[in-house]
Amino acid sequence: MSELFEIKAQLEDRNQKLLEESTYAKGLASAAGVELKALSEEVTKLMNQNEKLATELASLRSPTPRRVSSGPRGARRESMSRRHEPASRRDTNNASHEREKALENMLMEKEQKEAELQRKVEESKQKEAFLESELANMWVLVAKLKKSQGYEHEDSEAKHNVS
């Protein structure tokens, strides 16, 4: 009889450990889901921002209407007009060029961040899949444990009634 109590105590202890592991796995899966959602939102935000920057960069790169030169005289006139171009216009062109470079750098940084976040999203998805698999395995173990407890309980009752 004490042997049965000892087996029962061991099974209850094992069941408690499985329950704790299951609860822990559920918490991890939940945390992974929250992290995945946050990363997904951040990726979406960065993609939108990236699209805006790409549009702005494309508009800056689009060719501005220029004077068409007609032979060497036209080239000379254009050259002279550039020399006599107001300083403010040259400054504006330089500022525009610098802004374009800055936007290109920002775009490159955004693309790098987006790639990093995309990698993190993939890692989170893998973690989530792993945790879901572990949780499923634990539920299988719990079911087996319950099943074995049911059979052992019936076997012990049969032995007890025969004695």
VEXDREN-2710 file (C-alpha; in Angstrom, 1 decimal):
% VEXDREN-2710
k/r/px/py/pz
1/MET/0.0/0.0/0.0
2/SER/2.8/2.4/0.9
3/GLU/4.3/1.6/-2.5
4/LEU/1.2/2.8/-4.2
5/PHE/1.3/6.0/-2.2
6/GLU/4.9/6.5/-3.1
7/ILE/4.1/6.0/-6.8
8/LYS/1.1/8.3/-6.6
9/ALA/3.4/11.0/-4.9
10/GLN/6.0/10.6/-7.6
11/LEU/3.3/10.9/-10.3
12/GLU/1.8/14.0/-8.7
13/ASP/5.3/15.6/-8.4
14/ARG/6.0/14.8/-12.1
15/ASN/2.6/16.2/-13.0
16/GLN/3.3/19.4/-11.1
17/LYS/6.7/19.8/-12.8
18/LEU/5.0/19.3/-16.2
19/LEU/2.4/21.9/-15.3
20/GLU/5.1/24.4/-14.3
21/GLU/7.0/23.8/-17.5
22/SER/3.8/24.2/-19.5
23/THR/3.0/27.5/-17.8
24/TYR/6.5/28.7/-18.5
25/ALA/6.3/27.7/-22.1
26/LYS/2.9/29.5/-22.5
27/GLY/4.5/32.6/-21.0
28/LEU/7.4/32.4/-23.5
29/ALA/5.1/31.8/-26.4
30/SER/3.0/34.8/-25.3
31/ALA/6.1/37.0/-24.9
32/ALA/7.4/35.9/-28.4
33/GLY/4.0/36.8/-29.9
34/VAL/4.1/40.3/-28.3
35/GLU/7.6/40.8/-29.5
36/LEU/6.8/39.6/-33.0
37/LYS/3.9/42.0/-33.2
38/ALA/6.0/45.0/-32.0
39/LEU/8.7/44.2/-34.5
40/SER/6.2/43.8/-37.3
41/GLU/4.8/47.2/-36.5
42/GLU/8.2/48.8/-36.4
43/VAL/9.1/47.1/-39.8
44/THR/5.9/48.5/-41.2
45/LYS/6.7/52.0/-39.9
46/LEU/10.2/51.9/-41.3
47/MET/9.0/50.6/-44.7
48/ASN/6.6/53.5/-44.9
49/GLN/9.3/55.9/-43.9
50/ASN/11.7/54.3/-46.4
51/GLU/9.1/54.7/-49.1
52/LYS/8.7/58.4/-48.3
53/LEU/12.5/58.9/-48.4
54/ALA/12.8/57.0/-51.7
55/THR/10.1/59.2/-53.2
56/GLU/11.8/62.4/-52.0
57/LEU/15.1/61.1/-53.2
58/ALA/13.6/60.3/-56.6
59/SER/12.1/63.8/-56.9
60/LEU/15.5/65.3/-56.1
61/ARG/17.3/63.1/-58.6
62/SER/14.8/63.9/-61.4
63/PRO/16.4/66.0/-64.0
64/THR/15.6/69.7/-63.8
65/PRO/14.8/71.5/-67.0
66/ARG/18.1/72.8/-68.5
67/ARG/18.8/75.1/-71.3
68/VAL/19.4/73.4/-74.6
69/SER/22.6/74.5/-76.1
70/SER/22.8/75.0/-79.8
71/GLY/26.4/74.3/-80.8
72/PRO/29.6/75.9/-79.4
73/ARG/28.0/79.4/-79.0
74/GLY/25.2/77.9/-76.8
75/ALA/27.8/76.1/-74.7
76/ARG/29.8/79.4/-74.3
77/ARG/26.6/81.3/-73.4
78/GLU/25.7/78.6/-70.9
79/SER/29.2/78.7/-69.4
80/MET/29.1/82.4/-69.1
81/SER/25.7/82.4/-67.6
82/ARG/26.8/79.9/-65.0
83/ARG/29.7/82.1/-64.1
84/HIS/27.4/85.1/-63.7
85/GLU/24.8/83.0/-61.9
86/PRO/23.9/84.6/-58.6
87/ALA/25.7/83.2/-55.6
88/SER/22.4/82.4/-53.9
89/ARG/21.5/80.0/-56.8
90/ARG/24.9/78.3/-56.6
91/ASP/24.4/78.0/-52.8
92/THR/20.9/76.6/-53.4
93/ASN/22.3/74.0/-55.8
94/ASN/25.1/73.0/-53.4
95/ALA/22.6/72.8/-50.5
96/SER/20.3/70.7/-52.7
97/HIS/23.2/68.4/-53.6
98/GLU/24.2/68.1/-49.9
99/ARG/20.6/67.4/-49.0
100/GLU/20.5/64.7/-51.6
101/LYS/23.6/63.1/-50.2
102/ALA/22.2/63.3/-46.7
103/LEU/18.9/61.7/-47.9
104/GLU/20.9/58.9/-49.6
105/ASN/22.7/58.2/-46.4
106/MET/19.5/58.2/-44.4
107/LEU/17.9/55.9/-46.9
108/MET/20.9/53.5/-46.7
109/GLU/20.7/53.6/-42.9
110/LYS/16.9/52.9/-43.0
111/GLU/17.5/50.0/-45.4
112/GLN/20.1/48.6/-43.0
113/LYS/17.7/49.0/-40.0
114/GLU/14.9/47.4/-42.0
115/ALA/17.1/44.4/-42.9
116/GLU/18.1/44.1/-39.2
117/LEU/14.4/44.3/-38.1
118/GLN/13.4/41.8/-40.8
119/ARG/16.1/39.4/-39.4
120/LYS/14.8/39.9/-35.9
121/VAL/11.2/39.2/-37.1
122/GLU/12.4/36.0/-38.7
123/GLU/14.3/35.0/-35.5
124/SER/11.2/35.7/-33.5
125/LYS/9.1/33.6/-35.8
126/GLN/11.5/30.8/-35.4
127/LYS/11.5/31.2/-31.6
128/GLU/7.7/31.2/-31.6
129/ALA/7.6/28.1/-33.8
130/PHE/10.1/26.4/-31.4
131/LEU/8.1/27.4/-28.3
132/GLU/4.8/26.2/-29.9
133/SER/6.5/22.9/-30.7
134/GLU/7.8/22.6/-27.2
135/LEU/4.3/23.4/-25.8
136/ALA/2.7/20.8/-28.0
137/ASN/5.3/18.2/-26.8
138/MET/4.5/19.1/-23.2
139/TRP/0.8/18.7/-23.8
140/VAL/1.6/15.3/-25.3
141/LEU/3.6/14.4/-22.2
142/VAL/0.8/15.6/-19.9
143/ALA/-1.7/13.5/-21.9
144/LYS/0.5/10.5/-21.6
145/LEU/1.0/11.1/-17.9
146/LYS/-2.8/11.4/-17.4
147/LYS/-3.3/8.3/-19.5
148/SER/-0.7/6.3/-17.5
149/GLN/-2.2/7.6/-14.2
150/GLY/-5.6/6.4/-15.3
151/TYR/-4.3/3.0/-16.2
152/GLU/-2.2/2.6/-13.1
153/HIS/-5.2/3.8/-11.0
154/GLU/-7.4/1.1/-12.6
155/ASP/-4.6/-1.6/-12.2
156/SER/-4.2/-0.7/-8.5
157/GLU/-7.9/-0.9/-8.0
158/ALA/-8.1/-4.3/-9.7
159/LYS/-5.1/-5.6/-7.5
160/HIS/-6.7/-4.2/-4.4
161/ASN/-10.1/-5.9/-5.2
162/VAL/-8.4/-9.2/-5.9
163/SER/-6.4/-9.2/-2.7
END
